[in-house]
Amino acid sequence: LQIDGMNLAPLLEDPSADWPDRTLFIQTHRGSAPRRYHNCAAISQRYKWLGYPGTGGRWTMETSQTDPVMELYDMEQDPGEQNDLAEQQSEVVQQMRQAYDDWFDEVAGNWKPGIIHIGNEAENPIGLCRYQDSEYQDEIPFGWRVKIERGGTYEVRINRGSLDGPGALGVAWQGRTHTEPLENGQDSGRFSLPAGEGRLEVWFELADIGRITFSSNETIGDVEMEWVGA
């Protein structure tokens, strides 16, 4: 097992101990595929290098793979990060960019998206967070990447918030779509779902509006699923 870390005990015991510089990397993106240079950073003891800074909320922005927007700050001399030194210290920029590229290649080459397991006895029911765990298309949450371990009947409950009125609860799984009518205030239905792996969609419809899209980072739209029998 290769641990991506260092034992800090010697430094804590002796602050004057000789300690090698180490670059830390940060990568922020939404979706199942890592995106090179998207809202990323490489941070050494002295410098912070940024790739496409400020694009964290613009998830669909295509970042340049050949000429990325980059910034560089000297954190020792400029802890407030007010002076971008990218043009003056191009050699440091390229060094840190190369370190980031090497790290990205290693991580992206071995990285797989997390799979949510549903129907396992160890966690039944299980919650599906729409904002945190969803797949995204065009910045809209669009289901979850899951593995249903046990086929059978599931009680599916959605947080409809303050949305009143009759409607329906929809589930799309393994190429099939199921809907169950909901009365005013009702938030759950039962669905027969086979075991398998793929993208699971759960949504709420209002009779006079249609399917509701939740795009905020609140709990509305979150789902709870419970296996209730074969």
C-alpha positions as CSV (number, residue, x, y, z in Angstrom):
1,L,0.0,0.0,0.0
2,Q,1.5,3.3,-1.1
3,I,0.5,6.0,1.4
4,D,0.3,9.6,0.0
5,G,1.6,11.2,3.1
6,M,4.5,11.8,5.5
7,N,5.1,11.2,9.2
8,L,5.1,14.7,10.8
9,A,6.3,13.5,14.2
10,P,10.0,14.5,13.7
11,L,9.0,18.0,12.7
12,L,6.6,18.3,15.7
13,E,9.3,17.1,18.1
14,D,12.0,19.5,16.6
15,P,10.7,22.5,14.7
16,S,14.2,23.2,13.5
17,A,14.6,19.8,11.9
18,D,15.7,19.6,8.3
19,W,12.5,19.0,6.4
20,P,12.2,18.5,2.6
21,D,9.9,20.7,0.6
22,R,6.8,19.0,-0.6
23,T,4.2,20.1,-3.2
24,L,0.5,19.5,-2.4
25,F,-2.1,19.3,-5.2
26,I,-5.8,20.4,-5.2
27,Q,-8.2,19.5,-8.0
28,T,-11.9,20.5,-8.1
29,H,-14.3,19.4,-10.7
30,R,-17.8,18.0,-11.0
31,G,-18.7,14.8,-12.7
32,S,-17.2,11.4,-13.1
33,A,-14.1,12.3,-15.3
34,P,-11.1,14.4,-14.0
35,R,-10.5,17.5,-16.0
36,R,-6.9,18.7,-16.4
37,Y,-6.3,22.3,-15.2
38,H,-9.9,22.8,-14.1
39,N,-9.8,24.9,-10.9
40,C,-6.5,23.3,-9.7
41,A,-3.6,24.3,-7.6
42,A,-0.1,23.1,-6.7
43,I,1.3,24.4,-3.4
44,S,4.9,24.2,-2.2
45,Q,6.3,25.7,1.0
46,R,6.8,29.0,-0.8
47,Y,4.7,29.2,-4.0
48,K,1.1,28.6,-5.0
49,W,0.4,27.8,-8.6
50,L,-3.2,28.0,-9.9
51,G,-4.7,26.6,-13.1
52,Y,-7.9,28.3,-14.4
53,P,-8.6,30.0,-11.0
54,G,-12.1,30.9,-10.3
55,T,-13.7,28.3,-12.6
56,G,-15.0,26.1,-9.7
57,G,-18.6,27.1,-10.3
58,R,-18.4,26.9,-14.1
59,W,-18.4,23.2,-14.5
60,T,-19.0,23.0,-18.2
61,M,-16.1,25.3,-19.1
62,E,-13.6,23.6,-21.4
63,T,-10.1,24.3,-20.2
64,S,-7.3,24.6,-22.6
65,Q,-4.9,21.6,-22.6
66,T,-2.1,23.5,-24.3
67,D,-2.3,27.1,-23.0
68,P,-4.1,27.1,-19.7
69,V,-4.7,30.2,-17.7
70,M,-2.2,30.2,-14.8
71,E,-1.3,32.3,-11.8
72,L,1.6,32.2,-9.4
73,Y,1.9,33.7,-5.9
74,D,4.8,33.9,-3.5
75,M,3.1,33.1,-0.2
76,E,6.1,34.0,2.0
77,Q,6.4,37.5,0.5
78,D,2.7,37.9,-0.4
79,P,0.5,35.9,2.0
80,G,-2.6,37.8,0.8
81,E,-1.9,36.6,-2.8
82,Q,-2.3,40.0,-4.3
83,N,0.6,40.0,-6.8
84,D,0.5,37.4,-9.7
85,L,4.1,36.6,-10.6
86,A,3.3,34.2,-13.5
87,E,4.9,36.4,-16.1
88,Q,8.0,37.4,-14.0
89,Q,8.7,33.9,-12.9
90,S,7.9,31.7,-15.8
91,E,10.5,29.1,-14.9
92,V,8.8,28.5,-11.5
93,V,5.4,28.3,-13.3
94,Q,6.6,25.7,-15.7
95,Q,8.2,23.6,-12.9
96,M,5.0,23.6,-10.9
97,R,2.8,23.0,-13.9
98,Q,5.0,19.9,-14.7
99,A,4.7,18.7,-11.2
100,Y,0.9,19.1,-11.5
101,D,0.9,17.3,-14.8
102,D,2.8,14.3,-13.4
103,W,0.5,14.1,-10.4
104,F,-2.6,14.4,-12.6
105,D,-1.4,11.6,-14.9
106,E,-0.8,9.3,-11.9
107,V,-4.1,10.1,-10.3
108,A,-6.3,10.2,-13.4
109,G,-4.8,6.9,-14.6
110,N,-5.8,5.1,-11.4
111,W,-9.0,7.0,-10.5
112,K,-12.5,5.5,-10.7
113,P,-15.7,7.3,-9.6
114,G,-17.3,6.0,-6.4
115,I,-20.2,3.6,-6.7
116,I,-23.1,3.9,-4.2
117,H,-24.2,0.4,-3.1
118,I,-27.9,0.0,-2.6
119,G,-29.7,-2.9,-0.9
120,N,-26.8,-3.9,1.3
121,E,-27.9,-5.1,4.7
122,A,-25.1,-2.9,6.3
123,E,-26.9,0.3,5.3
124,N,-30.6,-0.1,4.6
125,P,-32.2,2.4,4.0
126,I,-29.5,4.4,2.2
127,G,-29.6,8.1,1.4
128,L,-28.8,9.6,-2.0
129,C,-27.6,13.2,-1.8
130,R,-28.7,15.0,-4.9
131,Y,-26.2,17.8,-4.7
132,Q,-23.2,15.9,-3.4
133,D,-23.4,12.5,-5.1
134,S,-25.3,13.1,-8.4
135,E,-24.0,12.8,-11.9
136,Y,-24.3,16.1,-13.7
137,Q,-25.2,17.1,-17.3
138,D,-25.2,20.8,-18.2
139,E,-24.8,21.7,-14.5
140,I,-28.0,19.8,-13.7
141,P,-28.0,16.8,-11.3
142,F,-29.0,13.8,-13.4
143,G,-29.1,10.7,-11.2
144,W,-26.6,8.6,-9.3
145,R,-23.9,6.1,-10.2
146,V,-25.0,3.0,-8.2
147,K,-24.9,-0.7,-7.8
148,I,-28.1,-2.4,-6.7
149,E,-26.9,-5.5,-4.9
150,R,-30.3,-7.1,-4.2
151,G,-33.1,-7.0,-6.7
152,G,-36.6,-6.7,-5.3
153,T,-39.0,-4.1,-4.0
154,Y,-37.7,-0.8,-2.8
155,E,-39.4,2.0,-0.9
156,V,-38.3,5.2,-2.5
157,R,-38.8,8.5,-0.7
158,I,-37.9,11.9,-2.1
159,N,-37.6,15.2,-0.3
160,R,-40.2,17.3,-2.1
161,G,-39.8,20.3,0.2
162,S,-42.7,22.6,0.2
163,L,-44.0,21.6,-3.2
164,D,-47.7,20.9,-2.6
165,G,-50.1,19.2,-4.9
166,P,-50.6,15.8,-6.5
167,G,-48.0,14.5,-8.8
168,A,-45.8,11.5,-9.4
169,L,-42.5,9.9,-8.4
170,G,-40.4,8.6,-11.2
171,V,-37.6,6.1,-11.3
172,A,-35.4,5.2,-14.4
173,W,-33.2,2.1,-14.1
174,Q,-31.6,-0.3,-16.5
175,G,-33.4,1.2,-19.5
176,R,-36.9,1.1,-17.9
177,T,-38.9,4.0,-16.5
178,H,-41.5,3.6,-13.7
179,T,-43.8,6.1,-12.2
180,E,-46.0,6.0,-9.2
181,P,-48.8,8.6,-8.5
182,L,-48.4,10.8,-5.4
183,E,-51.2,12.5,-3.5
184,N,-50.8,15.9,-2.0
185,G,-48.1,15.7,0.7
186,Q,-47.2,12.1,-0.2
187,D,-43.4,11.6,-0.9
188,S,-42.8,7.9,-1.4
189,G,-43.7,4.9,-3.6
190,R,-42.6,1.3,-4.1
191,F,-40.7,0.1,-7.1
192,S,-39.5,-3.3,-8.3
193,L,-35.9,-2.9,-9.3
194,P,-33.5,-5.6,-10.6
195,A,-29.9,-5.9,-9.3
196,G,-27.3,-4.3,-11.5
197,E,-24.9,-1.4,-12.0
198,G,-25.5,1.9,-13.8
199,R,-27.1,5.3,-13.4
200,L,-30.2,5.5,-11.3
201,E,-32.6,8.5,-11.8
202,V,-35.3,9.5,-9.3
203,W,-37.4,12.5,-9.8
204,F,-40.6,14.3,-8.7
205,E,-43.4,15.6,-11.0
206,L,-46.2,18.0,-10.2
207,A,-49.4,17.4,-12.1
208,D,-49.7,20.9,-13.3
209,I,-46.0,21.6,-14.0
210,G,-44.3,18.3,-14.9
211,R,-40.9,17.1,-13.8
212,I,-39.2,19.4,-11.3
213,T,-35.5,20.1,-11.6
214,F,-33.6,20.8,-8.4
215,S,-30.4,22.8,-8.9
216,S,-29.7,24.4,-5.5
217,N,-27.3,22.9,-2.9
218,E,-30.1,22.3,-0.4
219,T,-31.6,18.9,0.7
220,I,-34.7,19.2,-1.5
221,G,-34.5,16.5,-4.1
222,D,-32.5,14.1,-1.9
223,V,-33.7,10.5,-2.0
224,E,-33.9,7.6,0.5
225,M,-34.1,4.0,-0.7
226,E,-35.0,1.0,1.4
227,W,-35.1,-2.7,0.3
228,V,-38.3,-4.1,1.7
229,G,-38.5,-7.5,0.2
230,A,-37.8,-9.8,-2.8
